[in-house]
């Protein structure tokens, strides 16, 4: 293992990186002029709390901007090394981390802590904490997985799609099209229509709810980028989607 990798795995180094990253995100939040849509979003969502705030992968750096100071929140964070730094940053931002992640049906849910994390998230919602989680699973960008609708079914809590975008940002060419805001720009926070999953939902109903989450997340992201005068770099390509589906 190289020296840099060994240093990067050092708990004190990770703690320092997480702290500095949290401070940087605080700077981005303070120096961007944010607009929230709809204007009465929090009046609408408030009576529904605690909710499951849904995001796409790539939005995880800034999604906490949408949280009100009074809201208690937990976030699902992977067990990876990068996830450890994210968890530390979230702690400094007042968000508790639940460690674990979903899987694409490869039988590694237990290894990745998905089942344990699901139980912890249900318990958090029962205790009045909002849960923030990505709707898509690793390496499958912008396609909602079953995890988030399963959590909604088990907990009885609504899913609220959320997008947070800034006009000045860094867009990475990663699989999840990650984006991190830069200071001194404009920002948009868009909350979508809630998706409720019945506790007794059958597979077909669960699939319809999953697709509803997917569509609403695409919509709020498109709207958030439009509000800051740009186009979503991770937007779904309908032609490519149809070609991929046809080839299955």
C-alpha positions, -999 to +999 in steps of 0.1 A: +000+000+000+014+034-009+022+061+016-007+084+005-032+055+008-019+047+043-022+084+053-057+086+038-068+057+060-056+073+092-086+082+114-071+116+124-066+125+087-101+114+078-115+134+107-096+165+095-107+161+059-143+156+070-142+187+092-127+209+065-152+196+039-180+205+062-166+240+067-163+244+029-199+233+024-210+259+050-192+285+030-210+275-001-244+276+017-237+311+031-224+327-001-250+315-026-284+332-030-309+303-028-344+302-041-368+275-029-396+261-051-424+258-045-423+289-023-445+272+004-425+239+002-418+237+039-453+246+049-465+217+027-439+192+040-439+203+076-471+184+086-457+152+069-425+151+090-406+129+094-402+122+057-378+103+035-359+128+015-349+113-019-320+124-040-300+111-069-264+100-064-241+129-071-263+153-051-251+139-018-226+168-012-253+195-010-286+179-002-284+189+034-288+225+023-325+217+021-328+207+057-343+232+081-322+238+113-349+224+135-352+191+115-335+161+130-320+141+102-301+109+094-284+100+062-276+067+046-238+066+039-218+037+024-192+018+044-165+028+020-135+050+028-150+079+010-182+072+029-163+075+062-152+110+053-188+119+042-201+106+075-176+128+094-186+159+074-223+152+080-217+149+117-202+184+117-232+196+097-256+182+123-267+150+104-263+116+119-250+089+095-264+053+092-237+032+075-247+008+047-258+007+011-280-011-014-270-035-041-280-045-076-292-080-067-258-095-065-263-111-031-241-087-013-267-068+007-256-083+040-220-076+032-227-040+024-249-036+055-281-029+036-305-050+057-291-036+090-292-001+076-328-005+065-339-015+100-319+014+115-337+038+091-371+025+100-363+030+137-350+065+130-383+075+113-402+060+141-382+082+165-391+114+145-359+117+125-360+125+088-341+101+066-320+113+036-310+087+011-302+082-026-329+066-046-305+050-071-280+023-062-242+024-068-231+023-104-267+026-118-272+063-121-306+079-121-326+047-119-345+043-087-339+011-068-363-008-047-347+002-014-363+036-010-398+024-018-393-006+006-383+018+034-415+039+027-437+008+027-422-005+060-422+029+078-454+044+063-436+077+057-438+096+024-409+100+000-401+137-009-378+141-040-353+169-035-328+186-058-302+212-048-282+230-075-258+260-077-250+281-107-213+279-100-201+243-094-178+215-103-194+187-123-174+155-121-173+129-149-180+101-125-206+074-129-230+094-107-222+128-123-214+142-089-216+179-085-203+202-058-211+239-055-187+268-055-191+300-035-206+332-046-233+322-070-270+314-072-287+283-059-320+264-062-337+240-038-367+222-054-389+199-034-412+175-054-446+160-048-446+133-021-449+097-031-467+075-006-463+037-006-491+017+009-480-007+036-496-036+019-484-027-016-480-057-040-451-059-064-469-041-092-479-013-069-443-011-056-430-008-091-454+020-099-442+039-068-406+033-078-413+048-112-431+077-096-400+085-075-378+082-106-400+106-126-403+132-099-366+132-091-359+138-128-384+166-128-371+184-098-335+182-110-345+196-144-363+224-127-335+232-103-310+234-131-333+256-151-337+280-122-299+286-121-298+289-159-281+257-169-288+221-180-286+190-159-253+172-170-267+139-157-301+142-174-314+109-187-311+105-225-344+090-237-329+077-270-301+059-251-326+046-225-349+032-252-319+016-271-307+000-239-342-014-230-346-027-266-313-045-263-323-065-232 
